[in-house]
């Protein structure tokens, strides 16, 4: 057994500051891994504050390029909404930079790659270190592109690979595409201990406050504005929306829109006074971290019946699932009752604490996977 294990992690998202919402889960993951003295972590990602023992693997010109990519909304946003040559040059440029960092890292024992597309440049490297690829829900859209499954299969055939989706429901899909060329082993993300410490404060003297924390796009918002108008336009119930605007979807006047937010504001200000969290997303989701954090904080979640949501929400036990407007309205009424709300809050918090635990628990799961791969 070696005394340490050097790993290179790659990510196209990382928070630039303590109040930046982008890539917070990557920061939490890196912090937890860096706390393990057995792991020597190098990180290739956009600039941000790194833990003291983590080596920055990004060259200055790469850091500048990644910063510009984030300012455009990230690679997924460029592919969806980019104009002209940017929709071609940005993904090609990203793959070229990743190819370079993989090639200049012959001394690491293992690559930890976040997002499937970031594994593609491994096909062009001569080194054969094993790779753990964290798969998120947005990756499943990538598999619909012509030839993409074939290209990824060729990549995984070159080395020992483990695909680690952050939710169990993705396992069968990944096995259908890659079961013969890679091991499929779900690894749940952890939850920062601060969420478990949130104490909610109920008051009957103010309107019920429902929160939506999401990027503002039509697929992410789903039917919320259509279903919610009759409930929230009167002022008896309030809808508070947080997140960056990433398309031209109009926000109704009855919505309290606050722009992008960050975890500390949710932990200290908004979750303690919230009646619940709403997500009616129709987007490709893996296992939305904000849903888990709300459940850990004892904030009931009312969600659309996506696999990403049904994977963690049992209807009327750890949350409420709303496949229709009628179910949505009934869920708002039911969760506005104090006893039902507190029961769901208690059961949801217990569920995520047992099943996902903390980021320290997640780091232990990754360490076991690393040791198996090497």
TANOR-V923654 format. One record per residue. N is the residue number from 0. RES is the residue in three letters. NEAR is the number of other ideal C-beta (glycine too) atoms within 8 Angstrom. Layout:
n->N res->RES near->NEAR
n->N res->RES near->NEAR
This chain:
n->0 res->UNK near->2
n->1 res->UNK near->5
n->2 res->UNK near->4
n->3 res->UNK near->8
n->4 res->UNK near->12
n->5 res->UNK near->10
n->6 res->UNK near->15
n->7 res->UNK near->15
n->8 res->UNK near->15
n->9 res->UNK near->14
n->10 res->UNK near->14
n->11 res->UNK near->13
n->12 res->UNK near->11
n->13 res->UNK near->13
n->14 res->UNK near->12
n->15 res->UNK near->10
n->16 res->UNK near->7
n->17 res->UNK near->7
n->18 res->UNK near->6
n->19 res->UNK near->11
n->20 res->UNK near->11
n->21 res->UNK near->10
n->22 res->UNK near->13
n->23 res->UNK near->12
n->24 res->UNK near->8
n->25 res->UNK near->13
n->26 res->UNK near->11
n->27 res->UNK near->12
n->28 res->UNK near->14
n->29 res->UNK near->14
n->30 res->UNK near->10
n->31 res->UNK near->14
n->32 res->UNK near->14
n->33 res->UNK near->12
n->34 res->UNK near->8
n->35 res->UNK near->9
n->36 res->UNK near->4
n->37 res->UNK near->7
n->38 res->UNK near->12
n->39 res->UNK near->9
n->40 res->UNK near->12
n->41 res->UNK near->14
n->42 res->UNK near->16
n->43 res->UNK near->12
n->44 res->UNK near->14
n->45 res->UNK near->15
n->46 res->UNK near->8
n->47 res->UNK near->12
n->48 res->UNK near->4
n->49 res->UNK near->8
n->50 res->UNK near->8
n->51 res->UNK near->5
n->52 res->UNK near->6
n->53 res->UNK near->11
n->54 res->UNK near->7
n->55 res->UNK near->7
n->56 res->UNK near->9
n->57 res->UNK near->13
n->58 res->UNK near->5
n->59 res->UNK near->6
n->60 res->UNK near->6
n->61 res->UNK near->12
n->62 res->UNK near->11
n->63 res->UNK near->8
n->64 res->UNK near->10
n->65 res->UNK near->14
n->66 res->UNK near->11
n->67 res->UNK near->8
n->68 res->UNK near->14
n->69 res->UNK near->12
n->70 res->UNK near->6
n->71 res->UNK near->11
n->72 res->UNK near->10
n->73 res->UNK near->11
n->74 res->UNK near->11
n->75 res->UNK near->8
n->76 res->UNK near->11
n->77 res->UNK near->15
n->78 res->UNK near->9
n->79 res->UNK near->6
n->80 res->UNK near->8
n->81 res->UNK near->11
n->82 res->UNK near->5
n->83 res->UNK near->5
n->84 res->UNK near->5
n->85 res->UNK near->10
n->86 res->UNK near->11
n->87 res->UNK near->7
n->88 res->UNK near->8
n->89 res->UNK near->14
n->90 res->UNK near->12
n->91 res->UNK near->8
n->92 res->UNK near->9
n->93 res->UNK near->13
n->94 res->UNK near->11
n->95 res->UNK near->9
n->96 res->UNK near->11
n->97 res->UNK near->13
n->98 res->UNK near->11
n->99 res->UNK near->9
n->100 res->UNK near->14
n->101 res->UNK near->13
n->102 res->UNK near->10
n->103 res->UNK near->6
n->104 res->UNK near->12
n->105 res->UNK near->5
n->106 res->UNK near->4
n->107 res->UNK near->11
n->108 res->UNK near->9
n->109 res->UNK near->15
n->110 res->UNK near->15
n->111 res->UNK near->13
n->112 res->UNK near->13
n->113 res->UNK near->13
n->114 res->UNK near->14
n->115 res->UNK near->11
n->116 res->UNK near->11
n->117 res->UNK near->14
n->118 res->UNK near->14
n->119 res->UNK near->12
n->120 res->UNK near->12
n->121 res->UNK near->13
n->122 res->UNK near->9
n->123 res->UNK near->6
n->124 res->UNK near->9
n->125 res->UNK near->4
n->126 res->UNK near->8
n->127 res->UNK near->5
n->128 res->UNK near->9
n->129 res->UNK near->11
n->130 res->UNK near->15
n->131 res->UNK near->15
n->132 res->UNK near->15
n->133 res->UNK near->12
n->134 res->UNK near->13
n->135 res->UNK near->10
n->136 res->UNK near->12
n->137 res->UNK near->12
n->138 res->UNK near->12
n->139 res->UNK near->10
n->140 res->UNK near->7
n->141 res->UNK near->10
n->142 res->UNK near->12
n->143 res->UNK near->6
n->144 res->UNK near->6
n->145 res->UNK near->3
n->146 res->UNK near->6
n->147 res->UNK near->10
n->148 res->UNK near->9
n->149 res->UNK near->7
n->150 res->UNK near->10
n->151 res->UNK near->14
n->152 res->UNK near->11
n->153 res->UNK near->9
n->154 res->UNK near->12
n->155 res->UNK near->13
n->156 res->UNK near->6
n->157 res->UNK near->8
n->158 res->UNK near->9
n->159 res->UNK near->7
n->160 res->UNK near->14
n->161 res->UNK near->15
n->162 res->UNK near->13
n->163 res->UNK near->13
n->164 res->UNK near->15
n->165 res->UNK near->12
n->166 res->UNK near->14
n->167 res->UNK near->7
n->168 res->UNK near->9
n->169 res->UNK near->13
n->170 res->UNK near->10
n->171 res->UNK near->7
n->172 res->UNK near->9
n->173 res->UNK near->13
n->174 res->UNK near->9
n->175 res->UNK near->6
n->176 res->UNK near->10
n->177 res->UNK near->13
n->178 res->UNK near->9
n->179 res->UNK near->3
n->180 res->UNK near->8
n->181 res->UNK near->10
n->182 res->UNK near->7
n->183 res->UNK near->12
n->184 res->UNK near->8
n->185 res->UNK near->11
n->186 res->UNK near->12
n->187 res->UNK near->11
n->188 res->UNK near->14
n->189 res->UNK near->15
n->190 res->UNK near->15
n->191 res->UNK near->10
n->192 res->UNK near->7
n->193 res->UNK near->8
n->194 res->UNK near->12
n->195 res->UNK near->10
n->196 res->UNK near->6
n->197 res->UNK near->13
n->198 res->UNK near->5
n->199 res->UNK near->12
n->200 res->UNK near->6
n->201 res->UNK near->5
n->202 res->UNK near->6
n->203 res->UNK near->4
n->204 res->UNK near->3
n->205 res->UNK near->5
n->206 res->UNK near->7
n->207 res->UNK near->8
n->208 res->UNK near->11
n->209 res->UNK near->16
n->210 res->UNK near->16
n->211 res->UNK near->14
n->212 res->UNK near->9
n->213 res->UNK near->12
n->214 res->UNK near->7
n->215 res->UNK near->13
n->216 res->UNK near->10
n->217 res->UNK near->7
n->218 res->UNK near->8
n->219 res->UNK near->12
n->220 res->UNK near->13
n->221 res->UNK near->10
n->222 res->UNK near->7
n->223 res->UNK near->10
n->224 res->UNK near->10
n->225 res->UNK near->7
n->226 res->UNK near->12
n->227 res->UNK near->10
n->228 res->UNK near->10
n->229 res->UNK near->6
n->230 res->UNK near->11
n->231 res->UNK near->12
n->232 res->UNK near->8
n->233 res->UNK near->6
n->234 res->UNK near->6
n->235 res->UNK near->5
n->236 res->UNK near->13
n->237 res->UNK near->10
n->238 res->UNK near->13
n->239 res->UNK near->12
n->240 res->UNK near->13
n->241 res->UNK near->13
n->242 res->UNK near->14
n->243 res->UNK near->9
n->244 res->UNK near->7
n->245 res->UNK near->9
n->246 res->UNK near->8
n->247 res->UNK near->3
n->248 res->UNK near->9
n->249 res->UNK near->4
n->250 res->UNK near->9
n->251 res->UNK near->8
n->252 res->UNK near->3
n->253 res->UNK near->7
n->254 res->UNK near->11
n->255 res->UNK near->7
n->256 res->UNK near->6
n->257 res->UNK near->7
n->258 res->UNK near->7
n->259 res->UNK near->7
n->260 res->UNK near->11
n->261 res->UNK near->11
n->262 res->UNK near->10
n->263 res->UNK near->8
n->264 res->UNK near->9
n->265 res->UNK near->14
n->266 res->UNK near->11
n->267 res->UNK near->6
n->268 res->UNK near->8
n->269 res->UNK near->12
n->270 res->UNK near->14
n->271 res->UNK near->10
n->272 res->UNK near->9
n->273 res->UNK near->13
n->274 res->UNK near->10
n->275 res->UNK near->12
n->276 res->UNK near->15
n->277 res->UNK near->12
n->278 res->UNK near->14
n->279 res->UNK near->13
n->280 res->UNK near->14
n->281 res->UNK near->8
n->282 res->UNK near->9
n->283 res->UNK near->7
n->284 res->UNK near->11
n->285 res->UNK near->14
n->286 res->UNK near->14
n->287 res->UNK near->11
n->288 res->UNK near->9
n->289 res->UNK near->10
n->290 res->UNK near->15
n->291 res->UNK near->14
n->292 res->UNK near->13
n->293 res->UNK near->14
n->294 res->UNK near->16
n->295 res->UNK near->15
n->296 res->UNK near->13
n->297 res->UNK near->10
n->298 res->UNK near->14
n->299 res->UNK near->14
n->300 res->UNK near->16
n->301 res->UNK near->15
n->302 res->UNK near->16
n->303 res->UNK near->12
n->304 res->UNK near->8
n->305 res->UNK near->10
n->306 res->UNK near->7
n->307 res->UNK near->12
n->308 res->UNK near->17
n->309 res->UNK near->10
n->310 res->UNK near->10
n->311 res->UNK near->14
n->312 res->UNK near->14
n->313 res->UNK near->6
n->314 res->UNK near->7
n->315 res->UNK near->6
n->316 res->UNK near->7
n->317 res->UNK near->10
n->318 res->UNK near->16
n->319 res->UNK near->15
n->320 res->UNK near->13
n->321 res->UNK near->13
n->322 res->UNK near->6
n->323 res->UNK near->6
n->324 res->UNK near->8
n->325 res->UNK near->6
n->326 res->UNK near->11
n->327 res->UNK near->13
n->328 res->UNK near->11
n->329 res->UNK near->8
n->330 res->UNK near->12
n->331 res->UNK near->12
n->332 res->UNK near->8
n->333 res->UNK near->10
n->334 res->UNK near->14
n->335 res->UNK near->9
n->336 res->UNK near->8
n->337 res->UNK near->6
n->338 res->UNK near->6
n->339 res->UNK near->9
n->340 res->UNK near->13
n->341 res->UNK near->8
n->342 res->UNK near->8
n->343 res->UNK near->15
n->344 res->UNK near->12
n->345 res->UNK near->9
n->346 res->UNK near->10
n->347 res->UNK near->16
n->348 res->UNK near->13
n->349 res->UNK near->8
n->350 res->UNK near->11
n->351 res->UNK near->13
n->352 res->UNK near->11
n->353 res->UNK near->6
n->354 res->UNK near->8
n->355 res->UNK near->12
n->356 res->UNK near->10
n->357 res->UNK near->10
n->358 res->UNK near->13
n->359 res->UNK near->10
n->360 res->UNK near->10
n->361 res->UNK near->16
n->362 res->UNK near->14
n->363 res->UNK near->8
n->364 res->UNK near->10
n->365 res->UNK near->14
n->366 res->UNK near->12
n->367 res->UNK near->8
n->368 res->UNK near->13
n->369 res->UNK near->15
n->370 res->UNK near->8
n->371 res->UNK near->7
n->372 res->UNK near->11
n->373 res->UNK near->8
